[in-house]
Amino acid sequence: MLRKLGRWASRLNRLSLTVEERLDLVQQALGRIEARQTAQAVLGDFGSAEFKVYSQWGEDGIIEHLLRHVPIANATFIEFGVQDYSESNTRFLLTNRNWSGLVMDGSADNIATIRRDPIYWRHNLKTECTFITRENINDTIKKQGVSGDIGLLSIDIDGNDYWVWQAIDCVSPRIVVAEYNALFGATAAVSVPYEERFERSRAHYSNLYWGCSLPAFAHLGEKKGYALVGGNSAGNNAFFVRRDVLGALSAVTPKAAFRPAKFRESRNEDCSLSYLDPADALKVIGHLNIVNVVTGSSTTIASVADHSSQMPVN
């Protein structure tokens, strides 16, 4: 009898909601209301579709907008560079649409935090602790039993993003969300050179030397069969749709999708925030090397700066 009571007490503890869980349910409910309110957004008008539930900026709303127009056969996502998954592009898919997913991060502490989160047992969420490289990305995904046609891939590792997406061939996502570096501008297809153990904070003290330009992602997307369909207003995430499911959505140019980054995340040498505007940020990292992903030639950030990181491009 005591054992049975103990088991029931354990179940009640699991089922009772903490204050944080109740607030999370409210957050989800508000997200569903916003999703209904933005349902009439004009096709491709990402600015009107944006809203934030768990995403850093308005990506939750843009993804919902795309899902109204892109048919999904396999409601599965992959997202890497998720930290503790409290802020991410796919968490609303998990909690609102009950998608299945695989999330990856290089920190064992972050993965442990995700596994302690109630969403880990309430949903079909897989986790993998690994430092992602172009050499290990396909094996890591396949090890978790994910392959072929999936709904969405979100790329945000603040480093080798271009090279990792280039390497992925074990899955074919219908929607891809990829973070670009707006400081690299809207005209040159460039990326930081590939370095297996690239870490943004070590690459340069400013924390600004990472990733690739939007044109570089657009170039890669075309090669992989994807159309660039837009970007968010914060100036850091681009959205791609596989061309065979593009439907009524229209492809846009990198210049049309590009937005200057509004946030100021630059650092001083002591790691404190320096709040540099784009023009001053370019002065700090302008001498650093980048690679033209089309020609393979090396150049500097300053040599390709077109000032498009400082003003909107029409």
Beta strands, then each sheet from edge to edge (+ up, - down):
strand 1: 76-80
strand 2: 100-105
strand 3: 125-129
strand 4: 148-155
strand 5: 171-179
strand 6: 190-191
strand 7: 226-231
strand 8: 237-242
strand 9: 289-292
strand 10: 298-300
sheet 1: 3+ 2+ 1+ 4+ 5+ 8- 7+
sheet 2: 6+ 9- 10+
end
